[in-house]
Amino acid sequence: GAVVSQHPSWVICKSGTSVKIECRSLDFQATTMFWYRQFPKQSLMLMATSNEGSKATYEQGVEKDKFLINHASLTLSTLTVTSAHPEDSSFYICSARDPGANSGANVLTFGAGSRLTVL
Amino acid sequence: DAKTTQPTSMDCAEGRAANLPCNHSTISGNEYVYWYRQIHSQGPQYIIHGLKNNETNEMASLIITEDRKSSTLILPHATLRDTAVYYCIVRTNTNAGKSTFGDGTTLTVKP
């Protein structure tokens, strides 16, 4: 099946620095990828939709200048947390539509997630 | 997306069937029922989906009531590795990424 890879799987950074998380579709092309955030003991929250070759679409309440998304190729989307603060510490997960799913289905395949800790 | 309601938590004995319910009384005719699960500290994993007919794959079975207002995910022989949070999502087949994840059901499989 389709595989989405995220890197790094975990990262620790100092407050005020920026952190980049990569999301790659390994065996398929993804014109659209999705970024989620998950705080401890909470559910996933969609942050933004990453579109290859165009600007990302952000969900209400998500600061686009703080969470920079770049989707420069059909297999790579990046999320950069700029000027990170402790409250940005979270589990960030990306996903893409599985092209091998049954026709008519919109099945998502997810990366393993990236755990960010801001000190 | 239609709103879903799931029990917060459930326990199941290893080797027994785990039946996870989901209520989606406001589901519309073109909305599918999707199930995902998330094992601790991992990304979610797709399990199964259906529109109105019951479905079965190598992981689970999905039973959808005739009025489509509720469904049940069945893990026929639960193992300890099935301990996870199970999410029921109801949505159309457009714009898949904007799936709304509720709180899900935490299934604990016990020896």
Boltz contact constraints between the chains, C-beta under 6 A:
constraints:
  - contact:
      token1: [A, 34]
      token2: [B, 97]
      max_distance: 6.0
  - contact:
      token1: [A, 43]
      token2: [B, 101]
      max_distance: 6.0
  - contact:
      token1: [A, 43]
      token2: [B, 103]
      max_distance: 6.0
  - contact:
      token1: [A, 44]
      token2: [B, 101]
      max_distance: 6.0
  - contact:
      token1: [A, 49]
      token2: [B, 97]
      max_distance: 6.0
  - contact:
      token1: [A, 93]
      token2: [B, 43]
      max_distance: 6.0
  - contact:
      token1: [A, 97]
      token2: [B, 96]
      max_distance: 6.0
  - contact:
      token1: [A, 104]
      token2: [B, 93]
      max_distance: 6.0
  - contact:
      token1: [A, 105]
      token2: [B, 49]
      max_distance: 6.0
  - contact:
      token1: [A, 106]
      token2: [B, 93]
      max_distance: 6.0
  - contact:
      token1: [A, 106]
      token2: [B, 96]
      max_distance: 6.0
  - contact:
      token1: [A, 107]
      token2: [B, 46]
      max_distance: 6.0
  - contact:
      token1: [A, 108]
      token2: [B, 96]
      max_distance: 6.0
  - contact:
      token1: [A, 110]
      token2: [B, 43]
      max_distance: 6.0
  - contact:
      token1: [A, 110]
      token2: [B, 44]
      max_distance: 6.0
  - contact:
      token1: [A, 111]
      token2: [B, 43]
      max_distance: 6.0
  - contact:
      token1: [A, 112]
      token2: [B, 42]
      max_distance: 6.0
  - contact:
      token1: [A, 112]
      token2: [B, 43]
      max_distance: 6.0
  - contact:
      token1: [A, 113]
      token2: [B, 43]
      max_distance: 6.0
